[in-house]
Amino acid sequence: MPLADVPGERPVLDSRVVHRGMIWDVVRETVELGDAGTVTREFVRHPGAVAVIALDADDAVLLLRQYRHPAGAELWEPPAGLLDVPGEDPVEAARRELAEEADLVAGSWWLLAEYLSTPGGSDEALRVYLARDLSPVPDTERHRRVAEEADMEAVWAPVARGASGLASRAHVRRHREPAAGVRYRFPRISPAVHPARAGLVPGAGAGYAAGSAVDRPARADTRVCLL
């Protein structure tokens, strides 16, 4: 029997917003679990988000350093942002974030993964896209970055070096040291993800048009690892 997540929302007997925030809310719901009875759970209701793995012609990945106040640290991250524009398609949100945060547009897009970041406490779903065939946004059309984004630093790093460098320092909670013997695994992309080698470019048999936004997972043989 293959392992697969199964949709199956349980009946909600009561739902109320206990805190309405600037971006997301905290909700308290009472849920019917059948023979297990009823439970009351609080969770963050989140609009969702997108992230962009932008690779240039040399297979270097774009990373941005941005201050994240909840973590109390400046973190290296791919371009990313909220699905906070009503009715906006997720891939259009990814295009927007890449242009706003990195002054780049991409001619080819692939959906790498969609996952729930913290399913025990939030309904946030994050879509991760691969963007290639990059070109700069014209100077006259560039977004004016403010607040934490105003002084973001951008670097292009080879995929392997970027992952190993992040593993030594990023996303470690302040005032805590990594436990001895614990290995941290960060997103990596196999060379097979390169469209020319994965059969995901026009003329390579996959039928994807240049400049199209493909809202489907990359083929299994791309061997994308996000954990």
C-alpha positions as a Markdown table, in Angstrom:
| # | Residue | x | y | z |
|---|---|---|---|---|
| 1 | Met | 0.0 | 0.0 | 0.0 |
| 2 | Pro | 1.6 | 3.3 | -1.1 |
| 3 | Leu | 2.0 | 6.0 | 1.6 |
| 4 | Ala | -0.1 | 9.1 | 0.7 |
| 5 | Asp | -1.8 | 11.8 | 2.6 |
| 6 | Val | -5.6 | 11.4 | 2.5 |
| 7 | Pro | -8.0 | 14.4 | 2.6 |
| 8 | Gly | -10.6 | 13.9 | 5.2 |
| 9 | Glu | -11.7 | 17.0 | 7.1 |
| 10 | Arg | -13.7 | 16.2 | 10.3 |
| 11 | Pro | -17.0 | 18.0 | 11.1 |
| 12 | Val | -16.4 | 21.3 | 12.8 |
| 13 | Leu | -19.0 | 21.9 | 15.6 |
| 14 | Asp | -17.9 | 25.4 | 16.5 |
| 15 | Ser | -15.4 | 27.9 | 15.1 |
| 16 | Arg | -14.4 | 31.3 | 16.3 |
| 17 | Val | -11.6 | 33.8 | 15.9 |
| 18 | Val | -9.9 | 34.4 | 19.2 |
| 19 | His | -7.3 | 36.8 | 17.9 |
| 20 | Arg | -7.4 | 38.8 | 14.6 |
| 21 | Gly | -3.9 | 39.8 | 13.5 |
| 22 | Met | -2.4 | 42.0 | 10.9 |
| 23 | Ile | -1.7 | 39.1 | 8.6 |
| 24 | Trp | -3.1 | 35.9 | 10.2 |
| 25 | Asp | -5.6 | 35.0 | 12.8 |
| 26 | Val | -5.8 | 32.5 | 15.7 |
| 27 | Val | -8.9 | 30.3 | 15.5 |
| 28 | Arg | -10.4 | 28.0 | 18.0 |
| 29 | Glu | -12.5 | 25.1 | 16.7 |
| 30 | Thr | -14.3 | 22.2 | 18.2 |
| 31 | Val | -14.0 | 19.1 | 16.0 |
| 32 | Glu | -16.0 | 15.8 | 16.0 |
| 33 | Leu | -13.6 | 12.8 | 15.8 |
| 34 | Gly | -16.2 | 10.1 | 15.8 |
| 35 | Asp | -15.5 | 7.3 | 18.3 |
| 36 | Ala | -12.7 | 9.4 | 19.8 |
| 37 | Gly | -15.2 | 12.1 | 20.8 |
| 38 | Thr | -14.7 | 15.8 | 20.3 |
| 39 | Val | -11.6 | 18.0 | 20.8 |
| 40 | Thr | -11.0 | 21.8 | 20.8 |
| 41 | Arg | -7.9 | 23.0 | 19.0 |
| 42 | Glu | -6.4 | 26.4 | 18.4 |
| 43 | Phe | -4.4 | 27.1 | 15.3 |
| 44 | Val | -3.1 | 29.9 | 13.1 |
| 45 | Arg | -5.2 | 30.6 | 10.0 |
| 46 | His | -2.7 | 31.6 | 7.3 |
| 47 | Pro | -3.2 | 32.9 | 3.8 |
| 48 | Gly | -0.4 | 30.7 | 2.4 |
| 49 | Ala | 2.9 | 31.5 | 0.9 |
| 50 | Val | 5.2 | 30.9 | -2.1 |
| 51 | Ala | 9.0 | 30.5 | -2.4 |
| 52 | Val | 11.2 | 30.7 | -5.5 |
| 53 | Ile | 14.3 | 28.6 | -6.1 |
| 54 | Ala | 15.9 | 30.8 | -8.8 |
| 55 | Leu | 18.8 | 29.1 | -10.7 |
| 56 | Asp | 21.0 | 31.0 | -13.2 |
| 57 | Ala | 22.7 | 29.5 | -16.2 |
| 58 | Asp | 25.6 | 28.3 | -14.0 |
| 59 | Asp | 23.2 | 26.5 | -11.7 |
| 60 | Ala | 23.8 | 29.0 | -8.9 |
| 61 | Val | 20.9 | 29.6 | -6.5 |
| 62 | Leu | 19.8 | 33.0 | -5.4 |
| 63 | Leu | 19.7 | 33.6 | -1.7 |
| 64 | Leu | 18.6 | 36.8 | 0.2 |
| 65 | Arg | 19.6 | 37.8 | 3.7 |
| 66 | Gln | 16.7 | 39.3 | 5.5 |
| 67 | Tyr | 16.1 | 40.2 | 9.2 |
| 68 | Arg | 13.3 | 38.0 | 10.7 |
| 69 | His | 12.2 | 39.4 | 14.0 |
| 70 | Pro | 10.5 | 36.3 | 15.4 |
| 71 | Ala | 13.8 | 34.5 | 15.0 |
| 72 | Gly | 15.9 | 37.4 | 16.1 |
| 73 | Ala | 18.3 | 36.8 | 13.3 |
| 74 | Glu | 19.3 | 37.7 | 9.7 |
| 75 | Leu | 18.5 | 34.6 | 7.7 |
| 76 | Trp | 19.5 | 33.5 | 4.2 |
| 77 | Glu | 16.4 | 32.5 | 2.3 |
| 78 | Pro | 15.1 | 32.2 | -1.3 |
| 79 | Pro | 12.7 | 34.9 | -2.4 |
| 80 | Ala | 9.4 | 34.2 | -0.8 |
| 81 | Gly | 6.2 | 35.9 | 0.2 |
| 82 | Leu | 2.6 | 35.7 | 1.3 |
| 83 | Leu | -0.5 | 34.9 | -0.8 |
| 84 | Asp | -2.0 | 38.1 | 0.3 |
| 85 | Val | -3.5 | 39.4 | -2.9 |
| 86 | Pro | -7.1 | 38.2 | -3.2 |
| 87 | Gly | -7.6 | 35.9 | -6.2 |
| 88 | Glu | -4.0 | 35.9 | -7.2 |
| 89 | Asp | -2.7 | 32.6 | -8.7 |
| 90 | Pro | 0.2 | 31.2 | -6.6 |
| 91 | Val | 2.6 | 31.2 | -9.6 |
| 92 | Glu | 1.7 | 34.8 | -10.3 |
| 93 | Ala | 2.5 | 35.5 | -6.6 |
| 94 | Ala | 5.9 | 33.8 | -7.1 |
| 95 | Arg | 6.5 | 35.9 | -10.2 |
| 96 | Arg | 5.7 | 39.0 | -8.2 |
| 97 | Glu | 7.9 | 38.1 | -5.2 |
| 98 | Leu | 10.9 | 37.4 | -7.5 |
| 99 | Ala | 10.5 | 40.7 | -9.2 |
| 100 | Glu | 9.9 | 42.7 | -6.0 |
| 101 | Glu | 12.6 | 41.1 | -3.9 |
| 102 | Ala | 15.3 | 40.3 | -6.5 |
| 103 | Asp | 14.5 | 42.5 | -9.5 |
| 104 | Leu | 14.3 | 39.4 | -11.7 |
| 105 | Val | 11.8 | 37.8 | -14.1 |
| 106 | Ala | 11.9 | 34.2 | -15.2 |
| 107 | Gly | 11.0 | 32.7 | -18.5 |
| 108 | Ser | 10.4 | 29.2 | -17.3 |
| 109 | Trp | 8.6 | 27.9 | -14.1 |
| 110 | Trp | 8.1 | 24.6 | -12.5 |
| 111 | Leu | 6.2 | 23.6 | -9.3 |
| 112 | Leu | 8.7 | 21.7 | -7.2 |
| 113 | Ala | 6.6 | 21.0 | -4.1 |
| 114 | Glu | 3.6 | 22.1 | -2.0 |
| 115 | Tyr | 3.7 | 21.3 | 1.7 |
| 116 | Leu | 2.2 | 22.2 | 5.1 |
| 117 | Ser | 4.8 | 24.0 | 7.1 |
| 118 | Thr | 3.4 | 23.3 | 10.6 |
| 119 | Pro | 0.3 | 21.2 | 10.3 |
| 120 | Gly | -0.1 | 20.8 | 14.1 |
| 121 | Gly | -0.6 | 24.5 | 14.7 |
| 122 | Ser | -1.2 | 26.3 | 11.3 |
| 123 | Asp | -3.0 | 25.7 | 8.0 |
| 124 | Glu | -0.2 | 27.4 | 6.1 |
| 125 | Ala | 0.6 | 25.8 | 2.8 |
| 126 | Leu | 3.8 | 26.7 | 1.0 |
| 127 | Arg | 4.4 | 26.3 | -2.7 |
| 128 | Val | 8.0 | 26.1 | -3.9 |
| 129 | Tyr | 8.7 | 26.9 | -7.5 |
| 130 | Leu | 11.8 | 26.5 | -9.6 |
| 131 | Ala | 12.5 | 29.5 | -11.9 |
| 132 | Arg | 14.9 | 29.6 | -14.8 |
| 133 | Asp | 15.8 | 31.7 | -17.9 |
| 134 | Leu | 16.3 | 34.7 | -15.7 |
| 135 | Ser | 16.5 | 38.4 | -16.8 |
| 136 | Pro | 16.6 | 41.7 | -14.9 |
| 137 | Val | 13.5 | 43.9 | -14.4 |
| 138 | Pro | 14.0 | 47.2 | -16.2 |
| 139 | Asp | 15.3 | 50.0 | -13.9 |
| 140 | Thr | 12.2 | 52.1 | -14.4 |
| 141 | Glu | 9.9 | 49.2 | -13.4 |
| 142 | Arg | 11.6 | 48.1 | -10.2 |
| 143 | His | 9.8 | 47.8 | -6.9 |
| 144 | Arg | 10.8 | 50.1 | -4.1 |
| 145 | Arg | 11.7 | 47.9 | -1.1 |
| 146 | Val | 10.9 | 49.1 | 2.4 |
| 147 | Ala | 11.1 | 47.9 | 6.0 |
| 148 | Glu | 13.0 | 44.6 | 6.4 |
| 149 | Glu | 13.4 | 44.3 | 2.7 |
| 150 | Ala | 15.1 | 47.7 | 2.2 |
| 151 | Asp | 18.6 | 46.4 | 2.9 |
| 152 | Met | 18.4 | 42.8 | 1.8 |
| 153 | Glu | 21.7 | 41.4 | 0.5 |
| 154 | Ala | 21.6 | 39.0 | -2.5 |
| 155 | Val | 24.1 | 36.4 | -3.3 |
| 156 | Trp | 24.4 | 33.7 | -6.0 |
| 157 | Ala | 25.8 | 30.4 | -4.6 |
| 158 | Pro | 26.4 | 27.0 | -6.1 |
| 159 | Val | 23.6 | 24.8 | -4.9 |
| 160 | Ala | 25.9 | 22.4 | -2.9 |
| 161 | Arg | 27.9 | 25.2 | -1.3 |
| 162 | Gly | 24.8 | 27.2 | -0.5 |
| 163 | Ala | 23.2 | 24.3 | 1.3 |
| 164 | Ser | 26.4 | 23.3 | 3.3 |
| 165 | Gly | 27.0 | 26.9 | 4.3 |
| 166 | Leu | 23.4 | 27.4 | 5.5 |
| 167 | Ala | 23.6 | 24.1 | 7.5 |
| 168 | Ser | 26.3 | 25.6 | 9.7 |
| 169 | Arg | 24.3 | 28.6 | 10.9 |
| 170 | Ala | 20.9 | 29.3 | 9.5 |
| 171 | His | 17.5 | 28.7 | 11.3 |
| 172 | Val | 19.2 | 27.8 | 14.6 |
| 173 | Arg | 17.1 | 29.4 | 17.4 |
| 174 | Arg | 18.9 | 32.3 | 19.2 |
| 175 | His | 20.6 | 31.4 | 22.5 |
| 176 | Arg | 20.6 | 27.7 | 21.6 |
| 177 | Glu | 23.4 | 25.6 | 20.2 |
| 178 | Pro | 22.9 | 22.6 | 17.9 |
| 179 | Ala | 23.0 | 19.4 | 19.9 |
| 180 | Ala | 26.1 | 17.3 | 19.5 |
| 181 | Gly | 25.8 | 14.7 | 16.8 |
| 182 | Val | 22.7 | 16.2 | 15.2 |
| 183 | Arg | 22.9 | 16.6 | 11.4 |
| 184 | Tyr | 20.8 | 19.2 | 9.7 |
| 185 | Arg | 19.4 | 18.6 | 6.3 |
| 186 | Phe | 18.6 | 21.5 | 4.0 |
| 187 | Pro | 16.9 | 21.7 | 0.6 |
| 188 | Arg | 19.0 | 20.4 | -2.2 |
| 189 | Ile | 18.3 | 20.0 | -5.9 |
| 190 | Ser | 19.8 | 17.2 | -7.8 |
| 191 | Pro | 21.5 | 18.1 | -11.1 |
| 192 | Ala | 18.7 | 16.2 | -12.7 |
| 193 | Val | 16.4 | 19.2 | -12.1 |
| 194 | His | 18.2 | 21.0 | -14.9 |
| 195 | Pro | 15.4 | 21.3 | -17.5 |
| 196 | Ala | 17.7 | 20.1 | -20.3 |
| 197 | Arg | 18.5 | 16.9 | -18.4 |
| 198 | Ala | 15.1 | 16.4 | -16.9 |
| 199 | Gly | 13.2 | 16.6 | -20.2 |
| 200 | Leu | 11.3 | 19.8 | -19.1 |
| 201 | Val | 12.2 | 22.2 | -21.9 |
| 202 | Pro | 10.5 | 22.8 | -25.2 |
| 203 | Gly | 11.5 | 20.1 | -27.7 |
| 204 | Ala | 12.6 | 17.7 | -25.0 |
| 205 | Gly | 9.4 | 15.8 | -25.0 |
| 206 | Ala | 7.6 | 17.2 | -22.0 |
| 207 | Gly | 5.5 | 19.7 | -23.9 |
| 208 | Tyr | 6.1 | 22.7 | -21.7 |
| 209 | Ala | 6.3 | 26.0 | -23.5 |
| 210 | Ala | 8.9 | 28.6 | -22.8 |
| 211 | Gly | 7.6 | 31.2 | -20.5 |
| 212 | Ser | 4.8 | 29.1 | -19.3 |
| 213 | Ala | 3.8 | 28.7 | -15.6 |
| 214 | Val | 3.5 | 25.0 | -15.0 |
| 215 | Asp | 1.4 | 24.5 | -11.9 |
| 216 | Arg | 2.2 | 20.8 | -11.5 |
| 217 | Pro | 5.0 | 18.9 | -9.7 |
| 218 | Ala | 8.3 | 18.3 | -11.5 |
| 219 | Arg | 8.6 | 14.8 | -12.9 |
| 220 | Ala | 9.6 | 12.0 | -10.6 |
| 221 | Asp | 12.9 | 11.6 | -12.3 |
| 222 | Thr | 14.0 | 15.1 | -11.3 |
| 223 | Arg | 14.7 | 13.8 | -7.8 |
| 224 | Val | 13.9 | 17.0 | -5.9 |
| 225 | Cys | 14.7 | 16.7 | -2.2 |
| 226 | Leu | 13.2 | 19.2 | 0.2 |
| 227 | Leu | 13.8 | 17.5 | 3.5 |
